[in-house]
Amino acid sequence: MRKITLLLIFSISFCWGQTITDTIQLMHYNLLNYRNITNYCTSSNNSPTNKDDYMNTIVGYLMPDIITVNEMVGDGGTGANRLLTNALNQDGRNFYKQANYSANSNLSNMLYYNKNKFMLVKQDKIDRALNKTQLVRQIDVYTLYYLDNSELELGDTNYLTIYVAHLKAGNTSSNVSERAQATESIMDYHSINYQSNHSYIITGDFNTYTSNEQGFINLVGNPNTSIRFKDPIKKSGSWNNNSSFASIHTQSTRVSSNCHSGGGLDDRFDFVLCGQEIISNERGYGYVIGSYEALGNDGRHFNDNLNSGSNSSAPGDVLDALYKMSDHLPVSLQLKVNRTTAHSSNFVKDNYLIMNNPVRNLLTWKMQLPMEGHLSIIDIHGKCLFLEKINPNNNWHQLDLTILTKGIYTAIVTSASSQIIRKKLIKL
């Protein structure tokens, strides 16, 4: 009797709908020639072993759920895996995974994510300008799916697509033009592939000196207002060597130069920009106001070393690691993840879908109670890939999913009375 009562209470609560909130920490970081040995960044002044220790300290302090990086060695993926093994999954952490290696130069981007919260659904790249010439460095595109671990996975799918860019450095007219070419290609791709059920972020070292640069305007001032990116802290202006922006500068951590660039903190090169849907919290991901920061920047080290004098913005060991790890500071922000698990208009309270999940090839499924209707398998773009009639005798059904690629799909049961049950399906 107690079990039935609890089930009834649970069903009534879901009839009204239930919202669950999580907070995601995202960090972007230019790692400064990580495992990329040059004549100026050597194994002595840019030791890979030491950098692993520094990164371990930084990640252990911030505990980001998503990490995007620039300046990873372009070696086929060995360096990316070493950072994962030697720095991220250390000190009791074992939940980070990395995206697939992809690069067209000696330096590459990478994305790491908390596998307990996310799954990588799709990965792509942008490596050509609109005139078909090759970009200086490709822009990587990653789509993540937020994992809802509740038993009633009936809410809308929370997709997050992240662009990671490392634009051309330098302040000559040709450098400025190359940055503009790259962001023009990004927005062209973004316009073509834009999905109304995705949230969007672009991170990277943009190497821009002012918000009036065409490369930056392409991102935030695109003629199509619905796909524009937004600066969460709304700090446009001429950032270079301008003390008015001292609290948001991200380069350089030091005055002197060798492997690291010098000059002290006087440039805003590193960014996390969000789609309007995140700023407005329209699709499940919402920017947490006040969470955006350049880690370690207390606003009082303009044109100075990060660790000179007093700096209480982070613990001493973290500041030391930031100073030694890179000439850039990591930029981070937080996202709220809101998902409504059910609505009275489409929630079947007295029936549910039973199936093996995740699935490799053969999906075995049935309804808890006999019903008439059909089961459909939908991909992330909303395309129906399978449509199967439900046997009203309530026998077990089998569906061969071998042809599906690995990723996240949605299984939707629609009854004869148009009631709907949705459930996430993971294809391995």
C-alpha positions, 0 to 999 in steps of 0.5 A: 500500500505504501508503494502505491501511495508513493507512486501516486504522489510521484505521478501527481508531482510530475503531472504538474511538471518538475524542474531540476537545476544543475550548474556547469563550469566552463573554462577556456585556456590557451596552454602556450605550446603545450608539448610543442617544442620550438627554438624559443619554447624549449623543454627547459623553459616550457617543461611538459612535466611541470605544465602537467602539474600546473594544470592539475593545480588549476583544474583541481581548484576550478573543477570545470565540467567543460574545458576548451584549449588552444595551443595543444601540440599537433602530434596526432593526439598523443599530447592531448591524451597526456594532458588528460592522463597526467593533469586532468584525471589526477588527484582522485578525478577520473571523470574527464574525457576528451574529444577526437583529435583534429588539427591542420597545423602544429598547434591544435584545439581540444575539448575535454568534458565531464563524462558524468554530465555530458556526452560528445554527440558530434564533432566537426571542423571549419578549415576553409575561408569563404574563398576556399583558401585554407585558414591559418588554423582550423576552428573545431566544432563540438556538440555535447548532450547533457546527461539526465540521469533520472529514471524519467528522462522525458524533458527536452534534449539539452544540446550545447554546441561549442566552437573553439577558435585560435585566430591569427596573432598580430596587429598588422593589416594582414593579421586583422584580415585573416582574423576576419576571414576566419570568423566570417567562415565561422558565422557562415557555418553557424548560419547553415548548421544552426539548430533551434534546439541547440545552445551555442558558445564560442571560445578561444584566443581571438587575438583581437585588440578592439571590439571594432575589429571586423573579426569580432564584429562578424561574431557579435554583429552578424546581420542575422540577429538570431545567430549573433554571439553575445559578450556576457559581461558587455565589455566592448571597447579598445582593450589593448593597453587600456587600464579601463579594462584591467579587470578583464585582461587575459594576457600576459601573466608576466612582464619579461618574455622568453617562451612566454610573451611579456608586457604584463596584463594588458590585452583581452585576447581570450573569450567565451561568447554565448548565443542569445538563447543562453543569455536569455536562458531559452533552451535549458542553458542559462548564463549565471550572471557575475560568473564570468572571470579571467581566473587570477586577474584581480584588476590590480596588475595592469602591465604587471606580473600576475604574482607581484605584490598582493593578489587575493583572487585565488590561492597562492599555489593557483596563482603560481601555477597560472603564472608559470603555465601560460602567458594567458589566463583561463576564462571561465563562466557558469551555466545553469542547466534547467530541464523540465522532466514532464508536463501534464499535456504529454505525460502518460502517468500510468505507462512507460517504455522498457528498453535496453539502454545504452544499445549497441545493435539490437534494441529490445523494448516493450510498454509496461502496459498494453497500448496501441500506438507507435515507437519512433527513433529521432536523431538530434536534427529531429529526423525520424529514422525508424517508425515501429507499430506497438503490438497491443498484446504487449509482447517484446519487440526487437529493432535492429539499430546497427545502421545508426552511428554512435550518439544520442537519439530520442525514442518517442512513444505516441499512443492512439490517443496522442499521449507521448512518452520520450526517452533518451537513447544512447547508441554505442 
